[in-house]
């Protein structure tokens, strides 16, 4: 429907600000809970009301005009204050409530985040959760996520970070592979083994360090890097784990993907006195863009995950 002189335009200005954050009509529509056509209509109505173009659209991108940038910049603080005020009022309820949008890596999310949601949702019936599993590093603010679960060693300074549990990277092989090919005693020997690297650009170089033993001279750890090759590379730890279980070779895996197979004896750790470096993170964190107030629903989910994952993944 078209606007009249008395039609409130605040929802339209808010939609413009969300488009500016997301960089696309599609993502903005998802974040606003509207159809893409409805968002386009709001922007068209706003442009008619102010009499100037606010967005420049191409087939691949959308960006603000100078007038659009001025309007978004001058209203952003007001909308942020309204959002914080709404969160504060909502948190006055006796029970936490509302929608929590969460993003997590595929393997970690499938194995250790999703299984915790049933108990959480039963405990807090006023909360709804949307779980998006993706291995890409999404921009939480731009895409409207309240929380990210990430496997990292260095959470960004611009985010609030809650450490959920420690994590380790392990070099693993199946007993059948080790019987067939032998057990390497030094990282340099991996050059002659079938290795299954994580899919990344460039050559696959595995780096290790060995801490000095008591009584040895010098305090610096030994560091070794070796270029490895094999019949498979993949960007998912579950795929690599299953290939290792099938006896195709050795792989570096995060402990959360390997714990059950290690405990059952279907996988064995190799070169346990050497620590892999520069691969997966050394902890699992819950992250949220910094804001003056964290909604109770988000805090409740973080507390639930911290309690559930407190023991880590060691077999």
Phi and psi in degrees as a GROMACS rama.xvg file:
@    title "Ramachandran Plot"
@    xaxis  label "Phi"
@    yaxis  label "Psi"
@TYPE xy
-84.6405  159.548  UNK-2
-85.4538  156.1  UNK-3
-117.465  170.537  UNK-4
-56.5226  -23.872  UNK-5
-99.12  2.66695  UNK-6
-71.3567  125.004  UNK-7
-63.2437  133.299  UNK-8
-105.849  5.68345  UNK-9
-60.748  -41.6424  UNK-10
-61.2749  -31.707  UNK-11
-70.7404  -42.3149  UNK-12
-66.0845  -38.8578  UNK-13
-62.049  -42.2323  UNK-14
-60.909  -38.8954  UNK-15
-62.5351  -41.999  UNK-16
-64.4517  -37.7816  UNK-17
-68.4439  -39.4046  UNK-18
-61.1806  -41.0266  UNK-19
-61.2337  -38.8933  UNK-20
-70.8089  -43.6097  UNK-21
-82.3988  -29.7231  UNK-22
81.2323  6.93481  UNK-23
-159.161  152.667  UNK-24
-67.8051  -36.5234  UNK-25
-63.6574  -49.6457  UNK-26
-67.0866  -36.8902  UNK-27
-63.8573  -41.3868  UNK-28
-62.7412  -41.7612  UNK-29
-62.0725  -42.1305  UNK-30
-69.2148  -35.1666  UNK-31
-84.3403  -11.3692  UNK-32
71.8757  30.9055  UNK-33
-122.46  167.951  UNK-34
-78.2147  158.114  UNK-35
-61.6997  -36.6279  UNK-36
-64.2043  -38.3009  UNK-37
-66.193  -39.1109  UNK-38
-66.1838  -43.7878  UNK-39
-59.7811  -38.9292  UNK-40
-65.8121  -40.5916  UNK-41
-61.5947  -41.7162  UNK-42
-67.8398  -40.5926  UNK-43
-61.0622  -42.9139  UNK-44
-65.1555  -39.0434  UNK-45
-66.5875  -41.5023  UNK-46
-64.6707  -37.091  UNK-47
-66.3707  -38.1298  UNK-48
-68.5183  -38.1385  UNK-49
-90.9646  -18.0067  UNK-50
83.6143  9.25201  UNK-51
-139.073  152.915  UNK-52
-65.9719  140.452  UNK-53
-112.526  -18.8053  UNK-54
-133.564  145.88  UNK-55
-109.024  120.761  UNK-56
-109.968  138.192  UNK-57
-127.637  178.408  UNK-58
-67.5081  -20.3686  UNK-59
-112.454  -18.1352  UNK-60
-153.006  168.28  UNK-61
-139.909  134.727  UNK-62
-143.994  159.036  UNK-63
-74.9408  143.22  UNK-64
-76.9077  175.147  UNK-65
-60.191  -40.0142  UNK-66
-65.7479  -41.2325  UNK-67
-64.3363  -41.5678  UNK-68
-63.1876  -41.1454  UNK-69
-63.0595  -43.5509  UNK-70
-64.2487  -43.5569  UNK-71
-66.3054  -45.6663  UNK-72
-61.1607  -39.1044  UNK-73
-80.0986  -15.4144  UNK-74
-110.802  -9.08684  UNK-75
-59.9647  -43.8693  UNK-76
-63.4694  -37.4636  UNK-77
-65.8008  -44.3107  UNK-78
-66.381  -36.2666  UNK-79
-64.0171  -39.6831  UNK-80
-66.8288  -39.8892  UNK-81
-61.4347  -43.5829  UNK-82
-61.4317  -43.9967  UNK-83
-65.309  -37.2261  UNK-84
-65.6548  -41.4284  UNK-85
-63.2313  -41.5194  UNK-86
-61.3206  -41.5916  UNK-87
-63.8539  -42.0815  UNK-88
-67.1268  -41.9796  UNK-89
-61.3676  -36.0802  UNK-90
-73.1948  -6.20122  UNK-91
-75.174  -14.4295  UNK-92
-63.089  151.345  UNK-93
-65.9354  -28.1942  UNK-94
-123.715  141.173  UNK-95
-61.5758  144.71  UNK-96
-149.903  167.893  UNK-97
112.775  178.608  UNK-98
-94.4183  134.112  UNK-99
-118.612  116.772  UNK-100
-96.5829  122.789  UNK-101
-122.979  138.516  UNK-102
-118.847  142.817  UNK-103
-151.432  153.85  UNK-104
-60.9553  153.789  UNK-105
-59.3322  -56.0747  UNK-106
-65.4686  -48.7632  UNK-107
-62.5287  -41.4386  UNK-108
-65.2548  -44.7538  UNK-109
-63.7316  -43.4615  UNK-110
-84.6093  -32.3371  UNK-111
-132.055  -17.2952  UNK-112
-93.4277  -54.5933  UNK-113
-55.1165  -41.9477  UNK-114
-62.8533  -17.8695  UNK-115
-87.9581  -9.33324  UNK-116
-75.9803  -32.444  UNK-117
-58.8424  -50.7517  UNK-118
-62.7597  -38.2571  UNK-119
-64.0721  -46.6915  UNK-120
-69.1636  -30.7903  UNK-121
-68.6604  -36.2088  UNK-122
-73.6706  -30.691  UNK-123
-127.576  79.7474  UNK-124
-66.0486  -14.4831  UNK-125
-84.9779  -2.84614  UNK-126
-105.212  139.671  UNK-127
-115.93  145.788  UNK-128
-125.145  134.195  UNK-129
-112.711  118.948  UNK-130
-109.052  117.594  UNK-131
-108.321  115.941  UNK-132
-97.5624  118.161  UNK-133
-157.083  140.046  UNK-134
-87.5929  -4.217  UNK-135
-80.924  151.361  UNK-136
-85.304  97.4128  UNK-137
-75.6172  153.917  UNK-138
-86.1683  108.96  UNK-139
-60.7984  -46.8647  UNK-140
-66.7127  -42.9276  UNK-141
-67.5249  -33.2718  UNK-142
-103.542  7.4691  UNK-143
76.1417  25.7328  UNK-144
-87.9975  141.673  UNK-145
-86.1833  -25.9436  UNK-146
-154.685  144.49  UNK-147
-125.773  137.066  UNK-148
-102.414  119.495  UNK-149
-134.431  147.901  UNK-150
-101.17  104.895  UNK-151
-152.696  164.067  UNK-152
-105.205  -13.6507  UNK-153
-141.969  84.9341  UNK-154
-62.6066  143.851  UNK-155
-64.5988  142.83  UNK-156
-65.2123  -23.1981  UNK-157
-80.0291  0.621465  UNK-158
-120.494  152.329  UNK-159
-77.4681  130.166  UNK-160
-125.238  123.825  UNK-161
-108.533  120.786  UNK-162
-76.5691  122.568  UNK-163
-88.7975  -40.9572  UNK-164
-172.837  159.684  UNK-165
-75.449  164.668  UNK-166
-149.519  154.293  UNK-167
-130.621  154.921  UNK-168
-100.55  134.168  UNK-169
-125.226  141.247  UNK-170
-92.555  121.431  UNK-171
-131.164  152.577  UNK-172
-150.226  161.976  UNK-173
-84.2204  153.283  UNK-174
-56.6216  -36.8765  UNK-175
-64.2967  -42.0627  UNK-176
-62.9032  -43.8217  UNK-177
-66.4523  -34.7403  UNK-178
-66.3828  -36.5374  UNK-179
-78.08  -40.0385  UNK-180
-111.598  -9.95642  UNK-181
89.2148  161.469  UNK-182
-100.898  119.612  UNK-183
-64.2357  141.346  UNK-184
-105.081  -10.0245  UNK-185
-147.686  146.613  UNK-186
-54.1142  -33.0303  UNK-187
-58.5388  -28.5266  UNK-188
-70.5796  -15.0306  UNK-189
-65.8552  -21.9354  UNK-190
-61.832  -23.8765  UNK-191
-100.179  10.7915  UNK-192
-111.533  164.087  UNK-193
-81.3182  111.223  UNK-194
-115.191  146.679  UNK-195
-119.488  88.047  UNK-196
-78.079  157.081  UNK-197
-68.4249  139.865  UNK-198
-75.3068  108.533  UNK-199
-139.937  164.341  UNK-200
-70.3187  149.884  UNK-201
82.9724  -179.176  UNK-202
-62.6191  152.747  UNK-203
-90.1489  106.562  UNK-204
-115.431  121.444  UNK-205
-99.2939  130.018  UNK-206
-113.775  142.857  UNK-207
-137.258  154.487  UNK-208
-135.665  149.57  UNK-209
-125.641  120.902  UNK-210
-71.6026  145.702  UNK-211
-64.8979  143.601  UNK-212
-80.3522  161.833  UNK-213
-61.6748  134.454  UNK-214
89.8441  -10.4658  UNK-215
-79.3583  155.272  UNK-216
-80.1183  142.444  UNK-217
82.1452  144.687  UNK-218
-105.408  0.961347  UNK-219
-85.6512  138.167  UNK-220
-71.3864  151.473  UNK-221
-73.7847  138.16  UNK-222
-125.327  134.816  UNK-223
-136.076  136.044  UNK-224
-122.858  137.016  UNK-225
-137.208  134.466  UNK-226
-82.1877  127.822  UNK-227
-119.897  154.708  UNK-228
-140.612  161.382  UNK-229
-172.982  -173.985  UNK-230
-85.3656  -7.87705  UNK-231
-147.227  136.882  UNK-232
-127.102  142.748  UNK-233
-150.872  155.486  UNK-234
-103.731  31.6434  UNK-235
-143.198  126.608  UNK-236
-69.3778  -26.5791  UNK-237
-68.0964  -40.0748  UNK-238
-62.8191  -45.9549  UNK-239
-65.6437  -40.5737  UNK-240
-58.7766  -45.3061  UNK-241
-66.3889  -33.4799  UNK-242
-67.628  -38.3525  UNK-243
-66.0146  -42.0131  UNK-244
-59.7657  -33.0428  UNK-245
-78.5303  -3.56423  UNK-246
86.3631  17.3899  UNK-247
-76.4204  -18.9367  UNK-248
161.137  -165.377  UNK-249
-99.8174  152.949  UNK-250
-149.798  151.223  UNK-251
-88.475  123.215  UNK-252
-131.972  146.974  UNK-253
-70.3504  147.578  UNK-254
-61.3442  -28.6411  UNK-255
-67.0726  -24.1294  UNK-256
-87.637  -17.8038  UNK-257
-111.077  -9.22023  UNK-258
-56.8327  -47.0666  UNK-259
-64.9188  -42.5482  UNK-260
-68.7012  -33.9823  UNK-261
-65.8865  -44.9082  UNK-262
-62.387  -36.3979  UNK-263
-81.869  -9.42065  UNK-264
86.6638  3.59786  UNK-265
-75.3665  -18.9597  UNK-266
-128.139  151.488  UNK-267
-127.653  142.356  UNK-268
-78.3044  139.166  UNK-269
-117.883  145.075  UNK-270
53.3486  49.1466  UNK-271
-65.3807  -18.6409  UNK-272
-88.5009  2.68692  UNK-273
-112.905  137.225  UNK-274
-102.781  120.794  UNK-275
-64.243  139.835  UNK-276
-128.648  146.402  UNK-277
80.2144  22.6833  UNK-278
-112.026  -98.4214  UNK-279
-90.2863  168.874  UNK-280
-70.425  163.486  UNK-281
-99.037  10.0345  UNK-282
-161.662  161.153  UNK-283
-108.497  128.834  UNK-284
-121.477  153.186  UNK-285
-102.489  128.477  UNK-286
-121.593  146.346  UNK-287
-147.257  136.368  UNK-288
-54.7644  140.683  UNK-289
-59.466  134.701  UNK-290
-150.995  154.158  UNK-291
-61.2832  -26.6668  UNK-292
-135.685  133.96  UNK-293
-103.464  122.992  UNK-294
-57.5841  147.51  UNK-295
-60.9829  -35.2135  UNK-296
-62.4137  -40.3793  UNK-297
-67.8521  -46.0915  UNK-298
-59.9599  -39.1556  UNK-299
-63.8694  -40.8373  UNK-300
-67.3888  -41.4937  UNK-301
-60.7474  -44.6562  UNK-302
-62.9236  -38.0592  UNK-303
-64.8364  -45.0578  UNK-304
-67.1464  -38.0536  UNK-305
-62.7362  -41.7981  UNK-306
-67.956  -40.3446  UNK-307
-71.0294  -33.5511  UNK-308
-103.934  8.5105  UNK-309
-56.92  -32.537  UNK-310
-81.5422  -4.63155  UNK-311
72.9723  -155.298  UNK-312
-123.82  8.71188  UNK-313
-61.3489  135.057  UNK-314
